[in-house]
Amino acid sequence: MPKVEYKKFNVDDYCLNFQILKPAGFVETAHYPLLLLVDGTPGGQVVTEQFEVDWTTVLVSSFNTVVMRLDGRGSGFQGTNLLHRVQKKLGEFEERDQLEALRLISQLKYIDMSRIGVYGKAYGGYLVSRLLRSDESPNMFKFKIKCGTAVSPITDFSLYASAFSERYLGSPQFNKREYEMARLADHIEQMKDKKLLIIHPTADEKVHFQHTAKFITHMISEKANYTLQIYPDEGHFIHSKDSQQHLSQSLVNFFVECFRPPEMLSEDKLEQDNEDDG
């Protein structure tokens, strides 16, 4: 089973909690890929002591991946000041906190800065897309996010539940700029060299498929790189065991391929070329 560590770091006078999962056979001198699990939902919490086994456990235990979770600004159970910091600025501080956490952990010698991936669902999927399009200076952040998976991503808060959107952005009638700043349609050109897997059940009642359809329309116009995977007639929480297993295997396969060292990719290509010539 993975080794679990809990740590804290400071950003803009806030103390934030994060969790690190390491392989059971972890050694300091090795270089491991890093997967950041993003939630960020205002009022949510992902750093807990709750025990669970899922597809990320497979990545840690079988494919020597380090996994990290962070409760940034906007998260719950840490006071109203931290919770309401994201008011009228959805995505801005959460993105900055996740990038700062990645910057800190990527400085550790056992992290391979060339193999970093991100995953998120719903609001987490929204943040994944923001992280992938991030244009932070490489002089500030030495790492590069190579790939990401967004499951049922929120892409436009004017399409999302008004009870949530208006709580944090106000009425779209009087806060048009806030909604425009929060949507994902802008700066998609920065995702051209990234690998993005978008997964969306077609009957998702929480984040309607229209979010993804509208988003990929912009991605196509910008010639951005993406892969779309759908689950017909499944809702936000997938109930079919076959679909659950397929989803878990798809996520594992995507990140295993993303995290393969460059030398292994070169060897595979050489073998494929030899087979084609033979």
N, C-alpha and C positions, 0 to 999 in steps of 0.2 A: 504493500500500500504506500501511497505517497507520503512524504514527510511534510508536515504543515508548520509554517512559521507565520507569526503575526508581528507586524511592524507599524511604525508611525513615521510621518514626515510632515514638515511644515511648509505651507505655501500661503503667502499673503496673510500672515498672522493666524491662519487656521491650522489646526492639527488634524491630519487625515489618517484614517486607518487603511491598511492594505494587508492582504494575505498572499503568501507564496506557497505553492505546492511544488515539491522537488521529487525526482525519482528516488526510489528506495535505495538504489546503488549510487547515489549522488557522490561525486568527487569534485573538489574545488578546482582541480587542474583541467577538467574537461570543458568543452564549449557546448552549451545547450541552446536550442531555439527557445523563444519565448512567445507564449500565447497570452494576450490580455483579454480577459472576459469583461465586457463592458455592459453595465446596466444604466446607472445614472438617472433612473426615473426619480423625479422629485418626490421625496418622502420614502424612497426605497432603501433597502439595505442588503448588501451582498456579502459583506465581511462578517461572518458569524462562526460559531463553533459547531454548527449543525453538520452532522455526518451525512454524506451522500456519495453515491457511486453513479457516474454517468459517462458519456463519451469522452469527457476531458480526462477522466481517470485512466482510460485506455491510452490516451496520448502521453500522460505522465509515466505510467507504469510500463507500457510496451514500446513506446517510441522516444523515451528519454527527452521529454519536453518539460520545461518549467512553465507553470501556469500562475497567473497573478490576477487578483481581484482588488478593486479599490472603491471605497466609499468617499466620493469627492464632495465638493460643494453642491448643495441641493439634496443630499441624502438625508434620511430620517434618523430619529432617535439620538441626535447629537445637539439638540437645541434649535430654537426657531431662527436664530441668527444665521446659522449655516444653511438651514432649510430654505429660507426666503432669499438667499443671496442671488438666486437665479431668476428672480422676478423680472419680467420684461426682457430678459436676456437668455432665453432658453438655448442651451448648447454651448454658449460662449465660455463660461467658467468650467463646465464639465469637461469640455474638450481640453482646455488649458491644464486642468488637474491631471487628466489621463496622460497628456504629453509630458508633464513634469514627472509623473511617476515612472513613465518609460525612460525618461532621461536619467533618472537616478538609478534605476535597476540595470540599465544598459551599461553603466559604468563598472558594474561588477565583472570581474575577470571571467567568470564562468558563463556569462551571457554572450551569445554570438549576435552581434549587432546587425548582421546582414540577414538574419532569419527571425524576424518579428512579425507576428500575425495578430489580428484582433477579431473578436466575435461579439455579437450582440443581437438581442431580439427586441422588437418594437422600439421603445425609446433607445435601447441599447444599439439597435440597428441603425437608428438615426445618427447616433454618435460615431458608430463605426464608419459611416460614410463621410462624416465630417473629418475624422482622423485621417482617412485615406486621401482626402483632397487637401489636407493641411499643407500650407506653403511656408511653414516655419523655416527660417534660415538654417542651412546645414551647419553653419558655424556655431549655432546655438544648440541644436540637437544633432548629435553625431550619428544617431541611428536612422534607419529608414524602415518604415512599415512596408513590408513586402506584399502582404495579402490580407484579405478580410472577408468575413461572412456576415451578412445582414439578413436576419430572419424577420419577416413581416415588418420591414422598416417603416417608421413614420417619416414621410418626406415633405409633407405640407400640412401645417397645423390648422389651416382653414378647412381641411378635409377630415380632421380628427374630431374626437368627442368634444363638444363645446364646453362641457363642464370642466374638462382639463385645460383646454387651450385658453379659455377666457379667464381661468383662475390665475394663470401665469403670464399671459400676454395681453389680457384685456379684450374688449370687444373688437372684432376685426373691422367694424365700421369706423372706430375712432383710433385704432392702433395699426393701421395698414403697414407702416414702416416696420414695426416689430415683427409682424408676420412675414414680411418680405425678407428681413434679415435672418429669420430662423429657417426658412425653407432651404432645400438642398439643391435647387436648380442652378445656383450660381457656382462658379469655379470648378465645374465638372471637368474642364480640360486638364486639371492637375491630376486626374486619376488615370490618365492614358497609359502610364507605365505600371499601374498596379493591377493586381488580380482581385476581382470582387465577385463573390458568389452571392447572389440574391435568392433567397428561398421564401416562397409565399404560398400558403394554402389559398385556394381560390374562394373558399367560403368563409374566410376569416371575418368574424363579426366584430372584432375589436379594431383591427387595422385593415380597412377594406383594401382589396386588391388594386383599387384605383391609385393608391399611393405608389405602388411599384410601377404600374403602367405609365403613370405620368412621369415618374423619375427616369425610366429607361428611354422614354421618348427624348428627353434631354440628353441622355448619355449617347444615344445613337447619333443625334445631330452634332455632338462634339467628338464622335468617333472614339469614345472611351471604351475601355476593356471591361466586359462583364459577362457572367454566365447566369442564366435564370433557370431555377428549378422550381416547379410547382407541384402541389399536392391537390388534385381535383377533389372537390366536395369536402375537404377537411377544414375544420375551424381553426381558431387561434391556438387552441390546445389540441394537438393531434391525438385522436383516440384509437385509430386502427393500429394494431400491433405491427402489421407489415409495414405500414408507413413510418411508425416510430423507429423500427429497426433500420429501415432504408435511410431515414434522416440521419440517425447516429452514424451509420457507416459512411454516408456521404460526407459528413463533417470530418470524420477521422481521415478519410481518403484525401480530402481537399487539403487539410493542413499537413499531412504527411508528405504529400507531393510538394507543397509550398516550402516545407522546411528541409527538403533534400539538399545536401551540400552541393555546391556547383560542380565539384569533381565527379560526384556520382551521376549528375545529369549528363556530363560530358562523356563518361564511360558508356552510359545507356545509349546515347546518340551514336557513338562509334560502333557499338554492337549492332544497332539498327541499320546503320549504313552498310556494315559488312554483310548483314543478312540480305539487304536489298541488292548488293552487288553479286552475292553468291547465288 
